[in-house]
């Protein structure tokens, strides 16, 4: 779910979604449940969500990130879609660095962003703008049946600036063991420059997949390279959600 800055655009796309999981439960796959990831993700998107996050690491503060329940509509070029409105409010500590104030920018002064999904498969789709912003390709619906060890590639992205592609991304997912009745669902959004294929960031988001086909946001780790921070070194940002 995703155009607030070049890096923010790539991270935002999926509540989305968007892994290497650590902590939270037993890492062994013995006795892991088999759960319906597709139904949980569909319910999560269609029903809307809101989380409050504590930000630490390279950036520090709090965020409130909300997606409205989806409603029927069309993309800007007329294709059928279900649409969610995205809202974000950020409060950073005083004297935060330039990167952090750009990345955590409260929807660029309060602008509401729309996230578009295929009405049948609920995979993210391109908004149809011309010139394009972010173009989604190679989308694969999440499977109905997963257990610890399940993994795959969800979709790829290409982000444009002034009609020129500048950032390419791949979003992968993995499922690991958690409790006897739950699993951890982790997405990794990896972005590179189109020219030179230089790594910009990995954004790793972990959710709890519950037996009642629901998802709960747990945490995010944004691993930002010195290219993205403007020469300030490789950095880590952590968000823990309530």
C-alpha positions in Angstrom: 0.0 0.0 0.0 2.6 3.5 -1.3 4.4 8.5 -3.2 5.6 10.6 -0.5 9.3 10.5 -1.5 11.2 8.1 -3.7 12.1 5.8 -0.7 8.7 6.3 1.0 6.9 5.3 -2.1 8.7 2.0 -2.3 8.1 1.2 1.4 4.4 2.3 1.5 3.0 -0.1 -1.0 1.8 -2.7 1.1 0.4 -2.4 4.5 0.7 -2.8 3.5 2.4 -5.1 3.6 5.3 -5.6 3.4 11.2 -10.9 5.7 13.3 -12.1 8.2 11.4 -12.8 11.4 13.0 -12.8 14.8 11.7 -13.3 18.3 8.0 -13.9 18.9 7.5 -17.6 19.3 9.0 -21.0 18.5 11.0 -21.0 15.3 10.6 -24.8 14.8 8.0 -26.0 12.3 6.8 -29.0 14.3 3.1 -28.9 15.1 2.7 -25.6 13.2 -0.9 -24.9 12.2 -2.1 -24.7 8.6 -3.8 -21.4 8.1 -5.6 -19.4 5.4 -3.3 -16.5 4.5 -5.3 -15.4 1.5 -8.5 -15.0 3.6 -6.7 -13.2 6.4 -5.0 -10.7 4.0 -8.3 -10.1 2.1 -10.1 -9.4 5.4 -7.3 -7.2 6.6 -7.4 -5.0 3.4 -11.1 -4.9 2.9 -11.9 -4.2 6.6 -9.3 -1.4 7.0 -6.7 -1.1 9.7 -5.1 1.4 12.0 -1.9 1.0 14.1 0.1 3.2 16.4 3.8 2.7 16.1 6.8 3.6 18.4 9.7 4.6 16.1 13.3 4.0 17.3 16.8 3.6 15.8 17.9 6.2 13.2 14.5 7.9 13.5 12.6 8.4 16.7 9.0 9.3 17.5 5.5 7.9 17.0 3.2 7.3 14.0 -0.4 6.5 13.5 -1.1 4.7 10.2 -4.6 4.1 9.0 -6.2 2.5 6.0 -9.9 2.9 5.4 -12.2 0.0 4.6 -12.1 -0.6 0.8 -14.8 0.8 -1.5 -15.6 0.0 -5.1 -14.3 2.3 -7.9 -12.0 2.4 -10.8 -8.3 3.2 -11.5 -7.5 6.5 -13.1 -7.5 4.8 -16.5 -10.9 3.2 -15.9 -10.2 -0.3 -14.7 -12.3 -1.9 -12.0 -10.7 -1.7 -8.5 -11.4 -1.7 -4.8 -9.8 1.3 -3.2 -8.5 2.2 0.3 -7.7 5.6 1.6 -4.4 5.9 3.5 -3.7 8.4 6.3 -0.5 8.8 8.3 0.3 11.2 11.2 3.9 11.3 12.4 5.4 13.0 15.5 9.2 12.9 15.6 11.5 14.0 18.4 12.9 17.6 18.1 15.9 18.2 15.8 15.3 15.0 13.8 17.6 14.6 10.8 16.7 15.5 7.3 16.1 11.9 6.1 13.7 11.2 9.0 11.7 14.4 8.5 11.3 13.6 4.8 10.4 9.9 5.4 8.0 10.6 8.2 6.1 13.4 6.6 2.5 12.9 7.7 1.1 12.2 4.2 3.0 15.3 2.9 1.0 17.7 5.0 -2.2 15.7 5.2 -2.7 14.5 1.6 -4.9 11.4 1.4 -3.5 8.7 -0.8 -5.5 6.0 -2.5 -4.3 2.4 -2.7 -5.8 0.3 -5.5 -6.4 -3.5 -5.4 -7.7 -6.1 -7.9 -11.4 -6.6 -6.8 -11.1 -10.4 -7.3 -7.6 -11.3 -6.1 -7.0 -8.3 -3.8 -3.5 -7.9 -5.1 -2.2 -4.3 -5.4 -2.6 -2.8 -8.9 -1.3 0.3 -10.6 -3.5 3.4 -10.1 -3.5 4.2 -13.9 -1.9 7.6 -13.7 -0.2 9.1 -16.7 2.7 9.6 -16.4 2.9 6.6 -14.0 4.0 6.7 -10.4 4.5 3.1 -9.3 3.7 0.2 -11.7 2.9 -3.2 -10.2 3.7 -6.4 -12.1 3.9 -10.1 -11.6 1.3 -10.1 -8.8 0.6 -13.5 -7.3 -2.3 -13.9 -4.9 -1.3 -15.1 -1.5 -2.1 -18.8 -0.9 -5.1 -20.1 1.0 -3.1 -22.7 2.9 0.2 -21.9 4.5 2.3 -23.3 7.4 5.8 -22.6 8.8 8.3 -22.7 5.9 5.8 -21.4 3.3 7.3 -18.5 1.2 7.0 -16.8 -2.2 7.3 -13.7 -4.3 4.2 -11.5 -4.1 4.9 -8.8 -6.8 7.4 -6.5 -8.3 7.3 -2.7 -8.7 8.8 0.0 -10.9 8.7 3.6 -9.6 8.9 6.5 -12.1 9.9 10.1 -11.7 9.1 12.5 -14.6 8.2 9.4 -16.7 11.6 7.9 -16.1 11.9 4.6 -14.1 14.2 5.3 -11.1 13.5 2.5 -8.5 12.7 -1.2 -8.9 11.4 -3.3 -6.1 10.5 -6.9 -5.2 8.2 -7.9 -2.4 8.6 -11.4 -1.0 6.9 -13.1 1.9 7.6 -15.9 4.3 5.8 -17.7 7.1 7.5 -18.9 10.3 6.3 -20.7 13.4 4.8 -18.8 16.3 2.4 -20.5 18.7 0.4 -23.7 18.5 -2.4 -21.8 16.9 -0.7 -18.8 15.1 2.0 -18.1 12.5 4.2 -15.2 11.7 3.7 -13.7 8.2 6.7 -11.5 7.2 7.1 -9.4 4.0 10.3 -8.0 2.7 10.2 -5.1 0.3 13.7 -4.7 -1.4 14.4 -1.7 -3.6 17.2 -0.9 -6.0 18.1 2.0 -8.2 17.2 1.2 -11.8 20.6 2.6 -13.0 23.4 0.6 -11.5 21.0 -1.7 -9.4 22.3 -0.2 -6.1 20.4 -1.3 -3.0 18.3 1.5 -1.4 16.6 -0.4 1.4 15.0 -3.5 2.8 11.7 -2.9 4.6 10.8 -6.0 6.7 7.3 -6.1 8.2 6.0 -8.9 10.5 2.4 -9.7 11.2 0.7 -12.4 13.4 -1.5 -14.7 11.4 -4.3 -15.9 13.6 -6.5 -19.0 13.4 -9.6 -16.9 12.8 -8.2 -15.6 9.5 -7.1 -12.2 10.8 -3.7 -10.4 10.7 -2.2 -8.3 13.5 0.6 -5.8 12.8 3.6 -6.4 15.0 6.7 -4.6 13.8 8.8 -3.2 11.0 12.5 -2.9 10.4 13.6 -0.6 7.6 17.2 -1.2 6.7 18.3 1.9 4.8 21.6 2.1 2.9 23.9 5.1 2.8 22.7 5.9 -0.8 19.2 6.6 0.6 20.4 8.5 3.7 22.5 10.8 1.5 25.9 9.6 2.7 25.0 9.2 6.4 25.8 5.5 6.4 23.7 2.4 6.5 20.9 2.8 9.1 18.1 0.9 10.8 14.7 2.2 11.7 12.4 0.2 14.0 8.7 0.4 14.4 6.8 -1.6 17.0 3.0 -1.5 16.7 0.3 -1.4 19.3 
